[in-house]
Amino acid sequence: MRTLKTSRKFKGSPISIRALCGLEDRGVPLSLMDIVTSDGVRNFNGKVKNGDVDCTWDMTIWQNGFWSVKADFHDGGVLAGDFFFAEFVLDRDRGAGTKLEGSILNLIESRHLALNNDGSDRWIRENWQKVEAVGPRVNLHVAPSVGGIILEGVGVLGIAIAFIFGGGGKMFGAERCDDQDLHGPACVHGRIVSNDEGAGDTPSVGGSQISSLTAVSRTTK
């Protein structure tokens, strides 16, 4: 039986439905069935090559709007310093997608560069049937300099990954889990923040304090 508890993997402190709606960019009021029925997950992977650089990639999208992408780049050339962009295009007409970019400057130290990023965008939920059936089109661009790369103008998917809602002495937070299972349901971590902990001067919308935290691309070698 599909329930609110089975639709997400909830961790941490009790989670405010208002904070969950904020995290997933949902308007209120809403039917809980809208949350329950957006519990799908799809995994895509592949390998692309351009010149001396090849890229092994994985992308996971969740029906609630979460997305994660990671890629391992390998430069097999003799000369170091090629710049590369991997575009993950979910909708060419709209320009929806994301990209990972980098350069391997020292081939003696390592020929590999691993990059990853994640976030949340309601566009995925609103276009789920289309994107989960097809997945991303992945383009790898390589050039000796950044200026030598011509991109398609892909818009970046939303990367807000936390939402705080509350009033009075407590703030109820909902954020993506750091240990998200890429094959499991969307994982949401709850936390309670007291105003004394420095919740900050968050903007007020309708009398409620709201703030968003932004994801940062992580790079590992």
C-alpha positions in Angstrom: 0.0 0.0 0.0 1.4 3.4 -1.0 1.4 5.8 1.9 3.2 9.1 2.8 5.8 7.1 4.8 6.6 4.7 2.0 6.8 7.5 -0.6 9.9 8.9 0.9 12.7 7.7 3.2 12.4 10.0 6.2 15.3 10.5 8.6 16.2 12.8 11.5 13.7 15.0 13.4 10.0 15.1 12.7 9.4 16.8 9.4 6.9 19.6 8.8 4.6 19.0 5.8 5.0 22.7 5.1 8.8 22.3 5.1 8.5 19.2 2.8 6.4 21.2 0.4 8.9 24.0 0.4 11.8 21.5 -0.3 9.9 20.0 -3.2 8.6 23.4 -4.4 5.0 22.6 -4.0 2.2 25.1 -3.4 -0.1 24.8 -0.3 -2.7 23.7 0.4 -2.4 20.4 -1.5 -3.6 16.9 -1.3 -1.2 14.5 0.4 -1.9 12.1 -2.4 0.1 14.4 -4.6 3.1 13.6 -2.5 2.3 9.9 -2.1 2.0 9.3 -5.8 5.3 11.1 -6.7 7.4 8.3 -5.5 9.1 7.0 -8.7 12.9 6.8 -9.3 14.8 6.1 -12.5 18.5 5.4 -13.0 20.4 6.1 -16.2 24.0 5.5 -17.1 26.3 5.3 -20.1 29.7 6.3 -21.6 30.6 9.0 -24.1 33.9 9.9 -25.8 35.2 12.9 -27.6 38.8 12.8 -28.8 41.2 11.8 -26.0 38.6 12.3 -23.3 35.9 9.7 -22.3 33.2 10.0 -19.6 31.4 7.3 -17.7 28.3 8.8 -16.2 25.3 8.1 -14.0 22.1 10.1 -13.5 19.3 9.4 -11.2 16.0 11.3 -11.1 13.2 11.1 -8.6 9.5 11.8 -9.4 9.4 14.4 -6.5 11.9 16.5 -8.4 15.2 15.4 -6.9 18.1 14.7 -9.2 21.7 13.5 -8.9 24.4 13.2 -11.5 28.0 11.9 -11.4 30.7 11.3 -13.9 34.2 10.0 -14.2 36.3 11.6 -16.8 39.5 10.0 -18.3 42.0 11.8 -20.4 44.0 9.4 -22.5 45.9 12.0 -24.5 49.6 12.8 -24.5 49.0 16.5 -23.9 47.4 17.6 -20.6 45.0 20.6 -20.1 42.0 19.8 -22.2 38.8 21.5 -20.9 35.6 19.5 -21.0 31.9 19.9 -20.3 29.4 17.0 -20.0 25.9 18.2 -20.7 23.0 16.1 -19.4 20.0 17.3 -21.4 16.5 16.3 -20.3 14.6 18.6 -22.7 16.3 20.2 -25.6 13.4 22.5 -26.5 13.2 23.9 -23.0 16.9 23.7 -22.4 16.4 21.7 -19.2 19.4 19.9 -17.8 22.7 20.3 -16.0 26.4 20.0 -16.7 29.7 19.0 -15.2 32.9 20.6 -16.2 36.6 20.4 -15.4 40.1 19.9 -16.7 42.9 17.5 -15.9 46.1 19.5 -15.8 48.6 16.9 -14.5 48.3 13.6 -16.3 51.3 12.2 -14.4 49.4 12.6 -11.1 46.1 11.3 -12.4 44.3 10.8 -15.6 40.9 10.7 -13.9 38.6 13.4 -12.6 35.3 12.5 -10.7 32.6 15.1 -10.5 29.1 15.1 -9.1 26.2 17.4 -8.3 22.6 17.1 -7.1 19.5 19.2 -6.4 15.8 19.5 -6.9 13.6 20.9 -9.6 9.8 20.8 -9.8 10.1 20.6 -13.6 11.1 17.0 -13.3 7.9 16.2 -11.4 5.7 18.1 -13.8 7.2 16.3 -16.8 7.9 12.9 -15.2 6.3 10.7 -17.8 8.4 12.3 -20.5 11.8 12.3 -18.8 11.6 9.0 -17.0 10.8 7.2 -20.3 13.7 8.7 -22.3 16.3 9.9 -19.8 19.1 12.4 -20.5 20.9 13.0 -23.7 24.6 13.3 -22.8 27.0 15.5 -24.8 30.7 15.7 -24.1 32.5 18.8 -25.4 36.3 19.0 -25.3 38.6 21.8 -26.3 42.1 23.1 -25.6 40.6 26.2 -23.9 37.3 27.1 -22.3 36.6 29.6 -25.1 36.8 26.8 -27.6 33.7 25.0 -26.3 30.3 25.9 -27.8 27.4 24.7 -25.7 23.7 24.3 -26.6 22.6 26.8 -23.9 21.3 24.2 -21.5 19.6 25.7 -18.5 20.6 24.4 -15.1 18.2 22.4 -13.1 17.3 23.8 -9.7 19.9 23.1 -7.0 18.1 24.2 -3.8 18.4 21.3 -1.4 17.1 22.5 1.9 14.1 24.4 3.2 13.4 25.9 6.6 9.9 26.9 7.9 8.7 28.0 11.2 7.9 30.7 13.7 8.4 31.3 17.3 11.2 29.5 19.0 11.6 26.6 16.6 12.4 26.2 12.9 11.4 23.0 11.1 13.8 22.0 8.4 13.7 19.5 5.5 16.7 18.8 3.3 18.0 16.1 1.0 19.9 13.3 2.8 23.6 13.2 2.3 23.5 9.4 2.0 20.8 9.2 -0.6 20.4 5.7 -2.0 20.5 6.2 -5.7 18.1 3.2 -6.2 15.7 3.9 -3.4 13.0 6.4 -2.7 13.8 10.1 -2.3 15.4 10.6 1.1 14.4 13.6 3.2 16.2 14.5 6.4 14.3 16.5 9.1 15.9 18.8 11.5 14.7 21.3 14.1 16.7 24.6 14.5 16.1 27.0 17.3 16.2 30.7 16.6 19.0 30.9 19.2 21.2 28.7 16.9 21.4 31.6 14.4 18.8 30.7 11.9 19.6 34.1 10.5 17.6 36.9 9.1 15.5 34.8 6.7 13.0 36.5 4.4 9.4 36.5 5.5 6.7 35.3 3.2 3.1 35.4 4.5 4.4 35.8 8.1 6.6 32.6 7.9 10.3 32.5 7.8 11.7 30.8 4.7 15.2 30.2 3.5 16.9 28.1 0.9 20.4 26.6 1.0 22.2 26.1 -2.3 24.1 22.9 -3.3 27.8 23.1 -4.1 29.3 20.9 -6.8 31.8 18.5 -5.3 35.0 17.4 -7.0 37.1 14.4 -6.1 40.2 12.9 -7.7 
